[in-house]
Amino acid sequence: MPDIIDARGKPCPQPVLLAAEALKSSNDITIIVDNPGSQQNVAKFGKTQGCESSAEVKPDGIYIRLTRSAVAAKPQAPTAFGIVIFIGSDIIGRGENTELGSLLMQSFLNTLQSLPNRPETLLFMNNGVKLVAEGSHVLGELRQLADSGIELLACGTCLSRLGLANKIAIGQVSNMFTIADTMMRASKVISL
């Protein structure tokens, strides 16, 4: 019988943190969440821990079961990242000239393509998530970066708060656990 963890109503990254804690002492857990974002986050985390996952939607929540066989390989130690760029705004700079800041952001993203030392990951938070949403003026630049192998991660909480959860046009919806972990394993984090 799996251990059951109730994570309904818990903000990001609490469901993932609760799953991580439970997996320290059990190879079979069920996490109950109340939204698809938490479901995706827990399932992705479980995969990194060598778990199989299944989900069942019930009237009172989404039940995610994570199982890891006793003979399954232990999760590998996370590998280090190279350069990570943290983008917390849809403009570069703090001035009142948002048109200039928007142009600078587009120029920066375009320039990244031609640099020999490029980032492995771009993290988008706060108003920075507007850049990965439908209607963004930098989707072309971001698509080129993604096509060249650069990972694009956007904060799911930020997307939801800004009404953009269903409007992501490029990259992956992520969570605070993954974002923080990516930053901590990076050889260098550059913040715009």
Secondary structure as UniProt FT lines:
FT   STRAND          3..6
FT   TURN            8..9
FT   TURN            12..13
FT   HELIX           14..23
FT   TURN            24..25
FT   STRAND          28..33
FT   HELIX           36..48
FT   TURN            49..50
FT   STRAND          52..58
FT   TURN            59..60
FT   STRAND          61..67
FT   TURN            70..71
FT   STRAND          81..87
FT   HELIX           98..112
FT   TURN            113..114
FT   STRAND          121..124
FT   HELIX           126..132
FT   TURN            134..135
FT   TURN            137..138
FT   HELIX           139..147
FT   TURN            148..149
FT   STRAND          151..155
FT   HELIX           156..161
FT   TURN            162..163
FT   TURN            165..166
FT   STRAND          172..174
FT   HELIX           176..185
FT   STRAND          186..191
//
